[in-house]
Amino acid sequence: MRLGKTAAPTMDDIAIEAGVSQMTVSRVMRGAGKTSREVRERVEQAARRLGYVQNRLASALREEMTPLVAVVLPTLGNRVFSEVLTGLNETLTGKMIQPVFGVSEYSLEREEEIVRELLAWRPRGIVLPGLEHTDATRAAIRASGVRVAEVMDIDGVPMSGAFGISQAEAGRATARYMLERGYRRFGYIGSQGGRDLRAAKRYSGFWEVIREAGAQMALHQVSDAPSSMVEGRKMTADVLDRSDAPEALYYSNDDLAAGGIMHCLSNGIDIPGSLALAGFNGLAFLEALPIRLTTIETPRLDMGRRAALYVTNSRNSQDGWADTDVVDLGFRLVHGDSC
């Protein structure tokens, strides 16, 4: 026997169930106007009992804007971007706006495709990683008229607003610290095949300071594989097998550096006596390692929160940003035991 389709509950059904007018139900669902707490609870409980799901798309299309913010992430394989997304989600949830996202895997061409797909849903704004994008991506965003926030990086000119840190200066700060500790022969370990443009900027800043100090960059090794502790451990082993092995290693991120620490501990290599290590990001899991890593701590949650406020055009007099602005959220050098 074929079952007939059950009609979806309507606002009229909720009004009858809650004992209020349809207009009151509409106000509660839209979060508009003033209603008492008791009435709101009656309406919300009635909606839950009936299984009512609000069709926000219809009203959004009338306004030519959906209750969505588009987000492009470089990868899901790095804890850094999940924290940025957490900051975005926390802020957007309070505004009844949802983030929708795509993953570019550090490809600007894939980012362009994702941006076009997400803009088709007429989001209220869009959040992108970094400041480098294809011309077609920039053109599509300009034509859409939506606000765009670029996060993680401020080394460049943003399309609208940028919320992050100077990646190049983070590299310089690490180099200065390691030089002050007496190291003169360095190596670099990265991943993602060099597609991580923020990591490239950090390395450029690091190498700039090393070169000016007359110190030596013994090697620059970048794997095509995604970043992970496993990859960091493997690459560290490969580097230390070389006859020209460095006395200090700068890693593009904490995952790789943590893998380096584990390799050294497993093979009796003294840290920092035989090898010094430094990373980037200041991830929470580092607290579980037996040796505290020297790294750069970045304000990832704050980047997400600021970006969400910016693209939803919710400004605070304390924020003080303009339509086109660069907000340097700063970083902190963590003085660990690894160098």
Secondary structure, 3 states (H helix, E strand, C coil): CCCCCCCCCCHHHHHHHHCCCHHHHHHHHHCCCCCCHHHHHHHHHHHHHHCCCCCHHHHHHHCCCCCEEEEEECCCCCHHHHHHHHHHHHHHHCCCCEEEEEECCCCHHHHHHHHHHHHCCCCCEEEEECCCCCHHHHHHHHHHCCEEEEEEECCCCCCCEEEEECHHHHHHHHHHHHHHCCCCEEEEEECHHHCCHHHHHHHHHHHHHHHHCCCEEEEEEECCCCCCHHHHHHHHHHHHCCCCCCCEEEECCHHHHHHHHHHHHHCCCCCCCCCEEECCECCHHHHHCCCCCEEEECCHHHHHHHHHHHHCCCCCCCCCCCCCEEEECCCEEECCCCC
